[in-house]
Amino acid sequence: MSGCVHVVGGGLAGLSAALEALATGRRVVLYEAGPACGGRARSYEDRQLGCRIDNGNHLLLSANHATFDYLDRIGARDTLAGPGVPMFPFSDIRSDLHWTLRLSRGRIPWWVLDRARRVPGMRLRELLGLVRMLRAGEGTTVSDCLLPGMLADRLMVPLSIAVLNTQPEAGSAMLMAAMMRESLTLGGEACVPWFPRLGLSESLVDPALAHLAAGGALVRTGSRVSGLVTDGRGRVSELVLPEGPGRLGEDDQVVLAVTAPVAAELLAGPLPGQAVPDQFESILNLHYRIALQDRIGGDLGRAGFAGIVGGIAEWVFVKADVVSVTISAANHLAGRDSVSVAAQVWDEIVRVLRPALRPSIQAKTQRGSAPVVLPSAPPPNRVLREKRATFAATTAQQRLRPGSRTDLRNLVLAGDWTDTGLPATIEGAIRSGKSAIRALAGS
Ligand SMILES: Cc1cc2nc3c(=O)[nH]c(=O)nc-3n(C[C@H](O)[C@H](O)[C@H](O)COP(=O)(O)OP(=O)(O)OC[C@H]3O[C@@H](n4cnc5c(N)ncnc54)[C@H](O)[C@@H]3O)c2cc1C
């Protein structure tokens, strides 16, 4: 195929498609509506906080092979940080209990037999719930599978909310099982947590753009595509661009890698009836401007993050300039004002961070000879609400996810909302970009 590949959308799905197309020797033009690429995984300078932040904390697992291939392709694997072992510190703030889940490296889950490594208070019988999840059928929810107990309360419920961005009563057990099959069931080697050392853009976006530029791809930011015109012969013949119609060559092909709501709008004319997910869940991220990285020790200091049970805060990340908190499936907080949420979350994370303060700092603080490390009032903060962070990973929405191919022969779809077999994740987005280019090659 000699024509150009036009990629609409500069999130990770679009960047992945553009890189894949370039690797197969195609000419590439990428159109991004916003001022910068990255979409829902981006970093930016926050003037109010006076530092650079990510729109939201993102965690990767060593099992995310497409993401690591992508990082290798753009030479950015070493921009990630993490503990290097499958460890997950947790705090239950209801009972002031702090523990670390330490998975066995291999496939045999020895860790479940060791009280020092597993979830405190869990009973082995509860593991049956995980077996039920792995065997779940299409209409089954996460709650249908889990057995009541501490394994659910202190691990599987928080994990499923993070993975699915949907409450367990509605979350698809099949999607959760898909994640488990690619991680937990393969053993700890597949579950080592990673996150960007500096920021999402520094790891996943800027090196990709540099690679695309070096390969001659054209990336046009501030270039919103507002329509797809078809020629009556089953192909897209024109993209409606801010400066006017952009006519496509006879062999040109289009990857639509925009968000689900934008895809629904753009496809309504040329492909009426095209199914696209239409329910969404929000994610709240709170960034507190406080530099604690050198002051936090123990497992939290080593991992760089911890899970939180028993409050509204769910995950806390201790970064160079900020302490950041994620609350997934956060539609239930839509009516809460940001000031009160920031105060409640700060109160919760102080209970997680205080026991992890390096002992010398704790001692000095008690004698009053050192500045207060953890103020009781929240430090300057930014509350970011991604209202449509991901599609709601319910069993009904799962049925609306389309594959890459469409009825138009030079148009394919990409994005975390397409039928990747995974919940809406970086891994799913990157895989969708690759699948889209493979589908084009076969069209
Ligand atoms: C707060 C938050 C936390 C998350 N945490 C995690 C995590 O820990 N781990 C994980 O794996 N995943 C996580 N995710 C999910 C992950 O960020 C997404 O799955 C992924 O970034 C989606 O990429 P995408 O390319 O499919 O979509 P997007 O990133 O939404 O990209 C779509 C792009 O299309 C552009 N666009 C839209 N309309 C047009 C148009 N008309 N013309 C041109 N361009 C257009 C948009 O501006 C955008 O750049 C999180 C998401 C959020 C929001």
The ligand as an ORCA input file, in Angstrom:
! r2SCAN-3c Opt
* xyz 0 1
  C      -6.986      9.976     35.503
  C      -6.718      8.719     34.727
  C      -5.975      7.700     35.309
  C      -5.693      6.536     34.577
  N      -4.915      5.567     35.136
  C      -4.503      4.531     34.389
  C      -3.562      3.593     34.903
  O      -3.129      3.683     36.056
  N      -3.131      2.585     34.076
  C      -3.577      2.474     32.804
  O      -3.126      1.565     32.095
  N      -4.495      3.338     32.292
  C      -4.963      4.348     33.058
  N      -5.852      5.260     32.537
  C      -6.400      5.038     31.187
  C      -5.475      5.551     30.086
  O      -5.067      6.870     30.337
  C      -6.242      5.532     28.777
  O      -6.732      4.222     28.568
  C      -5.418      5.914     27.560
  O      -4.645      7.054     27.794
  C      -6.394      6.140     26.403
  O      -5.691      6.474     25.227
  P      -6.490      6.706     23.864
  O      -5.494      7.084     22.866
  O      -7.382      5.545     23.619
  O      -7.481      7.916     24.160
  P      -7.150      9.463     24.472
  O      -5.960      9.551     25.354
  O      -8.411     10.064     24.977
  O      -6.761     10.073     23.073
  C      -7.702     10.584     22.163
  C      -7.067     11.808     21.522
  O      -7.886     12.254     20.461
  C      -7.896     13.671     20.467
  N      -9.097     14.106     19.752
  C     -10.377     14.083     20.195
  N     -11.201     14.540     19.245
  C     -10.442     14.822     18.173
  C     -10.735     15.326     16.865
  N     -11.987     15.591     16.478
  N      -9.695     15.528     16.002
  C      -8.428     15.246     16.369
  N      -8.099     14.784     17.606
  C      -9.095     14.571     18.486
  C      -7.915     13.996     21.957
  O      -7.535     15.351     22.178
  C      -6.930     12.976     22.496
  O      -5.602     13.462     22.475
  C      -6.195      6.405     33.264
  C      -6.974      7.410     32.704
  C      -7.236      8.560     33.418
  C      -8.064      9.639     32.782
*
